[in-house]
Amino acid sequence: MMNKALGLAAQALFVSNPNPRVGCVLVAPDGREIGSGHTQQAGGAHAEVMALRSAQEAGHSTLGATAYVTLEPCAHQGRTGPCCDALVAAGIGRVVASLTDPNPVVAGQGFARLRAAGVEVETGPGAAESRELNIGFFSRMVRGTPWVRLKAATSLDGATALPNGASQWITSPTARADGHAWRARACAVLTGIGTVLDDNPRLDVREVPTPRQPHVVVVDSQLQTPPDARLFMSGRACYIYTAIQNDAKKAALETSGATVICLPNTHGKVDLSAMLRDLTARGVNELHVEAGHKLNGSLLREGLVDEMLIYMAPMLLGPGLGLAQMGPFEALAQGLKLDFISVEQLGPDLRILARVPGRDAF
């Protein structure tokens, strides 16, 4: 039943941001499954309420039932009411939950309220899977920064583009569609001003169905983003981080729909660490980076990247632009070591997910 609940939680992957992806299955005392659901879009019903509604609509009694849920039922009044109270009111007798909610306004209080109402509570099943599904939410709640995933498409010899900048397309349509699925699960997509000026990208999700578009974030130290750039789209936020105060440029970009935030460091560039903290305050769980080698290098050098999502094509391109501007190093020990999380073949290409060791220890 917890595996079913985790499957439901996965269905919220493109839906629930910035809320966690949660699934719930209700089981009657005689073992029959009587209801199920997953978290809806922000402001909509949570998984437990959806499961209770489905049971009610099917005419099932929830008295004495067990709720299998992939995260602690919430205990606070936000845009929706406390889920723990809804479970108690429905007569649920037992709750099996994967994890304690890391949100400080919950953090065990949901379990406490359930136990105080006489509901049996068990935790643990599906914990690793639920946490991985919500790694960005846990990162924002515990570390105070989003989970930063850097994506790149490369040749077998590590080139992301030819010397003249040509890069479309190194990888196959299958790999590109998969990359859009990773965009879709993120709260925001980050790029640099170089990519905006060179490619004029939309940075939206087109290759897979999605009910929402991720926000777009641009690192633009000198406010060079054109007000008519294609990344400005209705229905999604656009955050431009800069290092200068220029009221005229700021006004033009804000007319196009941008929010301009000035966060300079001591070198006249954008303070990237401060930017991540600001994005946390704006509800960004997972930050998906699709940038050039300069910004990639800056994020890696400052230790701000949590994992790498690399699509590698079976071709050699020779001299060209690399993945990240780092080094030159004088010793192998200076290189950034990674742990392979998964390696899969997608069409002719490889998808490699590699994580910086210890970054998920929170």
Buried (B, 14 or more C-beta within 10 A) or exposed (E): BBEBBBBBBBBBBBBBBBBBBBBBBBBBEEEEBBBBBBBBBBEBBBBBBBBBBBBBEEEBEBEEBBBBBBBBBBBBEEEBBBBBBBBBEBEBBBBBBBBBBBBEEBBEBBBBBBEEEEBEBEBEBBBEBBBEBBBBBBBBBEBEBBBBBBBBBBBEEBBBBBEEBEBEEBBBEBBBBBBBBBBBBBBBBBBBBBBBEEBEBBBBBEBBEBEBBBBBBBBBBEBBBBBEBEBBBEEBBBBBBBBBEBEEBBEBBBEBBBBBBBBBBEEEBBBBBBBBBBBBEBBBBBBBBBBBBBBBBBBBBEEBBBBBBBBBBEBEBEEBBBBBBBEEEEEEEEEBEBEEBEEEEBBEBBBBBBBBEEBBEB
